[in-house]
Amino acid sequence: MAILLPRKTAHRKVRKGKNEGVATRCNTVAFGDYGLMSLDNERVTSKQIEAARQAITRFIKRGGKIWIRIFPHTPVTKKPLDVKMGSGKGEPQFFVAKVKAGTVMFEIADVTDEQAKEALRLASHKLPMKCKIIKKEEF
């Protein structure tokens, strides 16, 4: 499957900005029965999202339904190696999703409780932050 990329961006390069506080949106299980919630503020790359999605899909063996609730909109720039300071900002290299604490990143439905918990546990190992598996009834 292809890596998640935005079709168009308003600006080619953006500043880092801040990623503080807790999520006020996307903080409940809306579509599935189980969700994977972030416990830290972190930037998640499109490759990490794809790796987590593959881990879930492989474990449930194409059964059930998966929702990805985050999307990498923000470009991250990088300058080449051995380039002196100055001469402007580097070129965009990859895209990230800014994830706040409390954001539900993945949801899963139509699988057993054990399958859902194990699939989301495997996905959490692919992500750069601490995660918690939550049920729809909890929130």
N, C-alpha and C positions, 0 to 999 in steps of 0.2 A: 504494500500500500504506500502511497505517496506521503511525504512529510507534510504536515500542516503548514501552509503559507497563505498570507493574505493576497487576494487578487490585485488589489490596488491599495496604496497607502496615501494619506493626505500629504505627508512629508517623508522624504527618503531617509533622513536622519533625525533622531529625536534625542533629547537629553535623558539622563538616567532617571531623574525625579526621585521621589521618596516612596517607600512601600511600608507604611506604618499603620497601626491600628488594627481593628478587627473588621471582618466582612459584614456589611449591612445588607447585601444582596447575595443571591446564590448560596445562602447559608442553611438551607433545609433540603431534605430529599423531596424533590418535586415530581419526578417521573417514575423512578424505579422503587424497589422495596428496600435496597441497601445502598449506602453511599460511602465514599471515601473522602473524609474531611481533613483538610490541612490544619495543623496545629501551630505552624510558624508562618511568618511572612517570607516569601522566597520568590525568585524568578525561575520559572520552569520552561525549559527549551522545548522546541517542537519535537526534537529527537527523544527527549525524556517522555513526553506525552505519548508518542508513538510506541515506545518500548513498553510503557505501562499498559497501553491498549492491547498490544500483542500478547503480553503475559496473561491478561484476563481472557482474551479470546482463545488462547491455546488451552488454558485450564478448563474452561467450560465447553470446549470442543464444539464450537459453533452452535451451542444451545443457548437459550435465554436471549436477553436483549441488553445492550450496553448504551449508555449515554455519556458523551464527553461534554462536560459543562464549562470547560475553559478553552480559550483559543489564543494562540500566540500572535498578538497584533504588533508588539513593540520590536522594532529592529535594534540590534546591537552591533555597533561598529567596532572595528579592530584595525590597527595599523600593522603593516608588514613587519617582519623581524628586521633588525639592524637598520631602522630608519631613525634619523635624528629628531629631536624635539622640534615642534613647530610645523610649518607647512600644512596646517589644517587638520581636520578630523578625518579618521580612517573611513574605509568603505563598509557598508553593511555586510555582515557575515552570516548572521542567523537571526531568528525571531524568538521572542520569549513572551510568556504570559506572566503578568505580575499577579501573584496569588497572595491574598491576605489570609491571616489566621481565621478559621471558621468557614472557609469556602469549601463547598462540596464540589470536588473535581470530577469524579466518576460516579455513575449510578448503574445498578444492575437489577434485573428483574427476571422472572420466569425460571429461576433455578432454586435448588434446595438451599437451606440455611448454611449448611456446611460448605457447599460449593461456592456460595457467594462470599463467605468469610475468607475462605482460602484463596480465591481468585483476587479479591481486593488486597489481601495480605501480600501476595506475590507482586501486585502492582505497586504497592507502597514501597517496596524495596528498590524500585526503579526511579523513585522520585527523590529530590534533594532535601526533603523536610520530613519532620515527624508527622504521621497521619493517624487517624482514628477511624475505625469502621463503625458506622451508625446505621440504625434501623429507622424505617419511616415512622414508626409509632413513638420513638424517643423524642422527636422534636415537633 
